């Protein structure tokens, strides 16, 4: 099986992953946008790879400026995923204060016997 075929086939499980994430409504919105941005990365990478092959006669990975430009979309997607989950963690921590932030009750002084 060629790498191009494998790449095309791998989109179907990813689309299923996105469908379930979206449908569950449990994924933070910014993280979900980041996961969808991965599709933008794929959409940019395919024409960039074709351009590298036609114009430079080489693979995308060997044309640094073009490869770096395409990879920047993946970097942006990853940043959005991380920021989305970070934001969700911060919200959940501020909504439910931890036990260490609760003031402790002073213990009652023991009665002294003489």
C-alpha positions in Angstrom: 0.0 0.0 0.0 1.4 3.4 -1.0 1.9 6.2 1.6 -0.6 8.3 -0.4 -3.3 5.7 -0.1 -2.6 5.2 3.6 -2.8 8.9 4.1 -6.2 9.1 2.3 -7.6 6.2 4.3 -6.4 7.7 7.6 -8.7 10.7 7.1 -11.8 8.5 7.7 -11.0 7.5 11.2 -10.0 11.1 12.0 -13.3 12.4 10.6 -15.0 9.9 12.9 -13.0 11.1 15.8 -14.0 14.7 15.1 -17.7 13.7 14.7 -17.7 12.0 18.1 -15.8 14.9 19.8 -18.3 17.4 18.3 -21.3 15.3 19.1 -20.3 14.6 22.7 -20.1 18.4 23.5 -17.6 17.6 26.2 -14.5 18.9 24.4 -13.5 22.5 25.1 -14.4 24.7 22.2 -10.9 26.0 21.6 -9.5 22.5 21.6 -12.1 21.4 19.2 -11.2 24.2 16.9 -7.6 23.0 17.1 -8.6 19.5 16.1 -10.5 20.9 13.1 -7.4 23.0 12.3 -5.6 19.7 11.6 -7.9 19.3 8.6 -6.8 22.8 7.5 -3.2 21.5 7.8 -4.0 18.5 5.6 -5.8 20.8 3.1 -2.7 23.0 2.9 -0.2 20.2 2.8 -1.7 18.4 -0.2 -1.4 21.3 -2.7 2.0 22.2 -1.2 3.2 18.7 -1.8 2.0 18.8 -5.4 3.6 22.2 -5.9 6.9 20.9 -4.5 6.8 17.9 -6.8 5.8 19.9 -10.0 7.9 23.1 -9.4 11.0 21.7 -7.6 10.8 18.0 -8.7 11.2 17.0 -5.1 9.2 15.9 -2.0 7.6 18.5 0.2 9.9 17.5 3.1 12.9 18.5 1.1 11.7 22.0 0.2 12.3 23.8 3.5 10.4 27.0 3.0 7.3 25.2 1.7 7.4 22.4 4.2 7.9 24.9 7.1 5.0 27.0 5.9 2.7 24.0 5.7 3.8 22.7 9.1 3.0 26.1 10.7 -0.7 25.1 10.3 -0.1 22.0 12.3 1.7 24.0 15.0 -1.2 26.4 15.2 -3.6 23.5 15.5 -1.5 22.0 18.3 -1.4 25.3 20.1 -5.1 25.7 20.0 -5.7 22.2 21.4 -3.3 22.8 24.3 -4.7 26.2 25.1 -8.3 24.8 24.9 -7.6 22.0 27.4 -5.5 24.4 29.6 -8.4 26.8 29.7 -10.8 24.0 30.6 -8.5 22.8 33.4 -8.3 26.4 34.8 -12.0 26.8 34.7 -12.6 23.5 36.5 -10.1 24.3 39.2 -11.6 27.7 39.8 -15.1 26.3 39.9 -14.3 23.7 42.5 -11.9 25.0 45.1 -9.4 22.4 46.4 -9.3 21.2 50.0 -6.1 23.1 50.7 -7.7 26.4 50.1 -10.4 25.8 52.7 -9.7 27.4 56.1 -9.0 24.8 58.7 -11.1 24.8 61.9 -9.1 25.5 65.0 -9.2 22.6 67.4 -11.0 23.2 70.7 -8.6 23.7 73.5 -8.4 20.8 75.8 -9.6 21.3 79.3 -6.7 21.4 81.8 -7.1 19.4 84.9 -5.3 20.5 88.1 
